[in-house]
Amino acid sequence: MKTPNRIDIVFGIDEAYVEPLMLVAYSIAKNNKMFDEIGFHILTGGLSGASRQKIRSLERTFPHVHFGFSVIDDNAFRNFPLNIKHISPIAYGRFLIPTIFQDMDTMLYLDADLIVLGDLGELWATDIREHCAAGSHKQYINDQFPGYKESIGLDEDSTYINSGVMLLNLKR
């Protein structure tokens, strides 16, 4: 359930993204004082106990922050295309978010390689009742990754959103 004093954010990471995840979680906790609680939900194909403890250490620094871990079988995505070299199969875990978090209405999905410099309140308050998701239109994708749209079955003129920042309406 979406409440005004809590934000729920989901990430998909493997061992290679533990440090970046900690940095983005720290930046969110530091810059978002309007939320009484921040729920970080980590989708992973499996993290070591040491990595989980390292991530949870942020709960001591920020008592309003809580981490939960959901282990998914990322082998199901091994044959999915990995058209950008830094993307791993766990990135496809975002497709499972509505089935994993059935008790939630809304979640913010973020890639772990971000820094959040401001308040997420306005984004979190975006009315998406009539939509499945809200994302940023990424117009320069063909400049950054020539031929990428075509490689995933889109025409060059098709709309493409940055799936690294998405507000999700899980009930829709």
Phi, psi and omega in degrees: 000135180275121177239152184293339183259005180225140173238139178244123185236133181243141178232154171241117183221161168239186183304328183293342185248017179297310181297311177301322178300315180298322179293315180292321178297318177299314182296325178290312181299321182289324188257003183234083184274347184284344181266130175289330180222143172235117178260116175260126182243120186253118172268131182210154173278357180139125176241148177293158176301322179296320179293318178298317179297319179299313179297313181295343178299336177294337178295332177286324179287322183234094183298342180273002181257137179224138179248140171230150183238134175237117179272126177240158179274094182285356173297333178299339183254005185301330181264003176287150181292139175243081189281346177241129194298333181271002180272134177247167181304332181297338178301331179285351177302337180300336177293338182269354185307312181297330180277330179284321186249057183295338181274358181258148174268317188223141174217153173257123175263130176229141168290152184279355181260040180246164167234130179256113185263354183221191183279133178271002184304315182294317177298314181299327182277356180302130180280109178240026182305328183264006184228156177281326184201158171235135179212171180271128177291121184257091185288333187267015184302320180289333176288319182285319181228081183306131179081001184297312181304314181297324182291341177253014173090014178258153171285158180303327182271000181292150176288137179228130176252152176285108183281004178277350176219102181223131170268123189250129172265096187288337180283332181279000000 
